[in-house]
Amino acid sequence: MPLTYVIADLHGRFDLLQAALATIAQHASGRPFKIVTLGDYVDRGPHSRQVIERLMAVQAAGANLICLKGNHEYMMHRALTRTWFSSASRAHSQTWWKHNGGESTLTSYGNKVPSDHLRWMKNLPTIHVDEHRIFVHAGVDPTKTLDEQTDEFLLWHRYPEGDDIGHGERHVIHGHTPDPEGPEILSRRTNLDTLAWKTGRLVIAVFDDHTPGPATKYIELPGAHSPAMQAARVSDEARREVVSDLVARTGSSLSTADDRKKHDPFRDLELGTKIALRWTLRDIEAKRWMITPIDPTHLEKLMALNLVEIRDDDPVLTRAGVDALNAS
């Protein structure tokens, strides 16, 4: 009975990767198996370099390890290799990546990322398919064939909570959408992202390759919050203070109808800014501000465009914001 073990969203937690590999070797007990990792190996956590080096070494040793690309590998590679960008666009791309956890990655690398690591990230596949399942970082578009899937969907999509959608007859296994109470196990879809970089709690899904549907077993690795993870936490009080300050500074613009751009609110903005604001809309929709702080400048612009408002001290999309996100 061949098995598939799946690991999601390590985000620099080398300790959890080491524990997971040891646990898998023990659990397999000589049975044939493969490991699929769902991307987001870097950023936020303290040991991104060690995670990448270990994954590369395991593959080089001939293990049946399939490493998929996550949006954070995409952002990192883009920020560090797109030399043809204008200087302003390149700086914006690097700033956006650093804001989303890249600073900790650069620290782990001593501010110099080896070229072979960047090539490895560039060449990572975005999807893996077997007889009964599809493995991907973020999601699979059920309205398109597998050949028609786009990186935008595979790397960035967020399923609404409880949305039990697979792809055809295949079960979809993904990460990307953090759920500290996870995994979210549905009949046609499993979300394995348990916010392990912050909680220290990683869950390995174990699939019987001959049996369709969800995993036959889940192995939980209860880790610990490291000092770095504690420092990375954003207190609720601090978040509310930032939001309240932005409300005070932008309240007048929210009531000005002339400032609202209904059809294409980003039409007058530079391309890099458009991309950053759309990403921020996605983060707000998925409540990622609970995990990673939102750039106050981006939040202020979105509020001024009437795409985001504050309800009960929390940022939420307006109707115009939902329309803008769906149109992007």
C-alpha positions in Angstrom: 0.0 0.0 0.0 1.9 3.1 -1.2 1.4 6.2 0.9 1.7 9.9 0.3 2.6 12.3 3.1 1.8 15.9 2.7 3.3 18.9 4.5 2.0 22.5 4.1 3.4 26.0 4.7 6.6 25.6 6.8 7.6 29.3 6.5 11.1 29.0 7.9 10.3 26.4 10.6 13.3 24.1 10.2 12.6 22.4 13.5 9.2 21.3 12.2 10.6 20.1 8.9 13.2 18.0 10.7 10.5 16.6 13.0 8.2 15.8 10.1 10.8 14.0 8.1 11.7 11.8 11.1 8.1 11.1 11.9 7.4 10.1 8.3 10.3 7.7 8.1 9.2 6.1 11.3 5.5 5.9 10.3 6.2 4.4 6.8 7.9 1.4 8.4 9.4 0.2 5.1 6.3 0.8 3.0 6.8 2.7 -0.3 5.9 6.4 0.0 6.4 9.8 -1.4 6.3 13.2 0.3 4.6 16.2 -1.2 5.3 19.7 0.3 2.8 22.4 -0.7 5.1 25.4 -0.9 5.8 28.5 1.3 9.1 27.3 2.7 10.4 30.8 3.3 9.5 34.0 5.0 8.2 34.8 8.5 9.9 32.0 10.4 13.6 32.2 11.5 15.3 29.5 9.4 14.2 29.8 5.7 17.7 29.0 4.4 18.0 25.8 6.5 14.5 24.7 5.2 15.5 25.2 1.6 18.9 23.5 2.0 17.3 20.5 3.7 14.7 20.1 1.0 17.3 20.4 -1.8 19.5 17.9 0.0 16.7 15.3 0.4 15.8 15.6 -3.3 19.5 15.3 -4.2 19.8 12.1 -2.2 17.1 10.5 -4.4 14.2 10.6 -2.0 10.7 10.7 -3.6 10.1 14.2 -2.5 7.9 16.5 -4.6 8.3 20.2 -3.6 5.6 22.5 -5.0 6.0 26.3 -5.4 4.1 28.7 -3.1 3.4 32.3 -3.5 6.2 33.2 -1.1 8.8 31.4 -3.3 7.3 33.3 -6.3 7.6 36.7 -4.4 11.1 36.0 -3.3 12.4 34.9 -6.7 10.7 37.9 -8.3 12.1 40.4 -5.8 15.6 39.1 -6.1 16.0 38.3 -9.8 13.9 40.7 -11.9 16.8 42.9 -12.9 14.9 44.2 -16.0 12.4 46.1 -13.7 12.8 49.8 -13.5 14.6 50.7 -10.3 11.3 52.0 -8.8 9.4 48.8 -9.6 12.3 46.6 -8.4 12.4 48.5 -5.1 8.6 48.2 -4.7 8.7 44.4 -5.4 11.5 44.0 -2.8 9.7 46.1 -0.3 6.4 44.2 -0.7 8.3 40.8 -0.3 10.1 42.1 2.8 6.8 43.3 4.3 5.4 39.8 3.8 8.1 38.1 5.8 11.1 38.4 3.5 13.2 40.3 6.1 13.5 37.2 8.2 14.5 35.2 5.1 17.2 37.6 4.2 18.5 37.4 7.8 18.7 33.6 7.7 20.7 34.0 4.5 23.0 36.7 5.8 21.5 39.0 3.1 23.0 36.9 0.3 20.8 34.2 -1.4 22.8 31.6 -3.4 21.9 31.5 -7.1 21.2 27.7 -7.0 18.6 28.3 -4.3 16.9 30.9 -6.6 17.0 28.5 -9.6 15.5 25.8 -7.4 12.6 28.1 -6.5 12.1 29.2 -10.0 11.8 25.6 -11.3 9.5 24.3 -8.7 6.2 22.9 -10.2 3.0 24.5 -9.2 0.8 21.4 -9.2 1.1 17.6 -8.7 -1.7 15.2 -9.8 -2.1 11.5 -9.1 -5.0 9.1 -9.7 -7.3 10.4 -6.9 -5.9 13.8 -5.9 -4.5 17.2 -6.8 -1.8 18.8 -4.7 -1.3 22.5 -5.0 -0.3 25.5 -2.8 -3.5 27.6 -2.9 -6.3 26.2 -5.0 -7.5 24.7 -8.3 -10.0 26.4 -10.6 -12.9 23.9 -10.9 -14.2 25.6 -14.1 -11.0 24.9 -16.0 -9.1 21.8 -17.1 -5.8 21.1 -15.4 -4.0 22.3 -18.5 -5.8 25.6 -18.4 -4.9 26.4 -14.8 -3.1 29.7 -14.1 -0.4 30.5 -11.6 -2.5 33.3 -10.2 -5.1 30.7 -9.1 -2.7 27.9 -8.1 -0.6 30.2 -6.0 -3.0 32.9 -4.6 -6.6 31.6 -4.5 -8.4 31.4 -1.2 -11.4 29.1 -0.8 -14.2 30.5 1.4 -14.4 28.5 4.6 -16.5 25.4 4.2 -16.5 25.6 0.4 -16.4 21.9 -0.5 -15.1 22.1 -4.1 -12.6 19.7 -5.6 -11.8 19.2 -9.3 -13.8 16.7 -11.1 -13.5 13.4 -9.3 -10.3 14.4 -7.6 -9.8 15.6 -4.0 -7.8 18.8 -3.7 -5.1 19.2 -1.0 -3.8 22.7 -0.4 -2.3 25.2 2.1 -2.0 29.0 1.8 -5.1 29.9 3.8 -4.0 29.8 7.5 -6.3 28.1 10.0 -4.8 27.6 13.5 -7.7 25.3 14.3 -7.1 23.3 11.1 -6.8 21.2 9.1 -10.1 21.9 7.4 -11.2 18.5 6.1 -14.1 18.3 3.6 -15.2 15.5 1.3 -13.6 17.1 -1.8 -11.0 19.4 -0.4 -8.5 19.6 2.5 -6.7 22.7 3.7 -3.5 21.7 5.6 -2.3 25.2 6.6 -2.4 25.3 10.4 -0.3 28.5 10.8 2.6 26.3 11.9 5.2 29.0 11.7 3.5 30.9 14.4 1.7 28.2 16.5 4.3 25.5 16.2 1.6 23.0 15.3 2.2 21.2 12.1 -0.2 18.5 10.8 1.0 15.9 8.3 -1.7 14.3 6.1 -1.3 10.6 5.2 -3.0 9.4 2.0 -3.4 5.8 0.8 -2.6 6.2 -2.9 -5.2 3.6 -3.9 -8.1 5.1 -1.8 -9.9 8.2 -3.1 -11.0 11.1 -0.8 -9.5 12.7 2.3 -6.5 11.4 4.2 -6.7 8.2 6.1 -4.6 9.6 9.0 -3.4 13.0 10.3 -0.2 13.2 12.3 0.0 16.3 14.5 3.4 17.6 15.5 2.9 19.8 18.6 5.8 22.3 18.4 6.6 25.3 20.5 6.5 29.0 20.0 10.1 30.1 19.6 11.2 33.6 20.9 11.3 34.7 17.2 7.7 33.6 16.8 6.7 35.4 20.0 8.3 38.6 18.6 6.5 38.1 15.3 3.1 38.3 16.9 1.1 41.4 16.3 -0.9 42.3 19.4 -4.5 43.1 19.0 -4.0 46.4 20.9 -1.3 47.5 18.5 -3.4 46.6 15.4 -6.4 48.5 16.7 -4.2 51.5 17.4 -3.0 51.6 13.9 -6.5 51.1 12.5 -7.9 53.8 14.7 -5.2 56.3 13.6 -5.9 55.6 10.0 -9.6 56.1 10.5 -9.0 59.5 12.0 -6.7 60.5 9.2 -8.9 59.3 6.3 -12.4 59.7 7.6 -13.0 62.9 5.7 -12.0 61.3 2.4 -14.4 58.4 2.9 -17.4 60.8 2.8 -16.3 62.5 -0.4 -18.2 61.0 -3.3 -15.9 62.6 -5.8 -13.0 60.4 -4.5 -14.8 57.2 -5.4 -13.8 55.5 -8.6 -16.5 52.9 -9.4 -15.4 51.2 -12.6 -11.6 50.9 -12.4 -10.4 52.3 -9.0 -6.8 51.6 -9.9 -6.7 53.0 -13.4 -4.5 56.1 -12.6 -2.0 54.1 -10.5 1.4 52.8 -11.4 1.5 49.0 -12.1 3.4 48.0 -9.0 1.0 50.0 -6.8 -2.0 48.3 -8.5 -0.6 44.9 -7.8 0.2 45.7 -4.2 -3.2 47.1 -3.5 -4.9 44.1 -5.1 -2.9 41.8 -2.9 -3.8 43.9 0.1 -7.5 43.5 -0.8 -7.0 39.7 -0.9 -5.3 39.8 2.5 -8.2 41.8 4.0 -10.8 39.5 2.5 -9.0 36.5 4.0 -8.4 38.3 7.3 -4.6 37.9 6.9 -4.2 41.1 8.9 -4.7 38.9 11.9 -1.4 37.2 11.0 0.7 39.8 9.2 0.4 43.6 9.5 -1.1 45.4 6.6 1.1 48.2 5.1 -0.6 51.3 6.6 0.0 53.2 3.3 -1.8 50.6 1.3 -4.7 50.5 3.8 -5.0 54.3 3.7 -5.1 54.3 -0.1 -7.8 51.6 -0.2 -9.9 53.5 2.3 -9.5 56.7 0.3 -10.7 54.8 -2.8 -13.8 53.5 -0.8 -12.7 49.9 -1.3 -12.1 49.2 2.4 -13.9 50.5 5.6 -13.5 49.9 9.3 -16.2 48.0 11.2 -15.7 47.2 14.9 -12.1 48.3 14.5 -11.4 45.8 11.8 -10.7 46.4 8.1 -13.3 44.9 5.7 -14.1 45.2 2.0 -16.9 47.5 0.9 -19.2 46.5 -1.9 -16.9 48.4 -4.3 -13.9 46.5 -2.8 -15.5 43.2 -3.5 -16.3 44.2 -7.0 -12.7 45.4 -7.6 -11.3 42.1 -6.2 -13.6 40.0 -8.4 -12.6 42.1 -11.4 -8.9 41.7 -10.8 
